[in-house]
Amino acid sequence: MKSKNIFALLIVIVVAGLTGYLGDKLSSPLYDHKIFGRTEMGIVTDQQVELKVRMDTGAQTASLSAHDIEVFNKGAQSWVRFIIEPARTDGKIHQLERPLKRTARIRKRSADVICEPEESADDCHLFESRPVVELEVCLGSQTKLIEVTLADRSSFSYPMLLGRTAMEQFGVLIDPTLVYTTKPKCDTVTE
């Protein structure tokens, strides 16, 4: 009987200690985040283009599938014109124009690199340059202005990857066992 009381007392002490420890953790900014699945639906808001979005913790910057990417000058500033297509094919395409924010140097997937044994890394073209633009994207009930690189991802399942920077902006925590946990419902940009 005495050992049961000691065991019960130990459990109470451990639970009380964990509650105090977790209480501090639960009040931290970490728990202000929203849990999303490994894939979600998102919307490029200005044209209401709904896209499948994959959370990609291996990428720093978000990436958007686009084609007919053209950099041009508008006044003294460089702009990018490109076409995106919605997740549900209704035959509608969307042409967008955005100021060129910068150009990113992105490492290619190993499957896309063909090197001869005597070639150096530079000769193999391990990296590609991609234009970076800012877009308003809705995820869940939030709309954020995020940076995205533009590349033809038409051979991939997900037209948009959300990288670490954008995930931080949205306050994303990922549960890899979940998919499509929330529908995008946004009106305006939130800070």
HELIX and SHEET records of a PDB file:
HELIX    1   1 LYS A    2  LEU A   26  1                                  25    
HELIX    2   2 PRO A   29  ASP A   32  5                                   4    
HELIX    3   3 THR A   45  GLN A   47  5                                   3    
HELIX    4   4 SER A  110  ASP A  112  5                                   3    
HELIX    5   5 ALA A  121  CYS A  124  1                                   4    
HELIX    6   6 ARG A  164  PHE A  170  1                                   7    
SHEET    1   A 7 ARG A 102  ARG A 107  0                                        
SHEET    2   A 7 PHE A 127  LEU A 139 -1                                        
SHEET    3   A 7 LYS A  34  VAL A  44 -1                                        
SHEET    4   A 7 VAL A  49  MET A  55 -1                                        
SHEET    5   A 7 MET A 160  LEU A 162  1                                        
SHEET    6   A 7 ALA A  62  SER A  65 -1                                        
SHEET    7   A 7 GLN A 142  ALA A 151  1                                        
SHEET    1   B 4 ARG A 102  ARG A 107  0                                        
SHEET    2   B 4 PHE A 127  LEU A 139 -1                                        
SHEET    3   B 4 LYS A  34  VAL A  44 -1                                        
SHEET    4   B 4 VAL A 172  VAL A 179  1                                        
SHEET    1   C 3 HIS A  67  LYS A  74  0                                        
SHEET    2   C 3 GLN A  77  ILE A  84 -1                                        
SHEET    3   C 3 HIS A  94  PRO A  99 -1                                        
END                                                                             
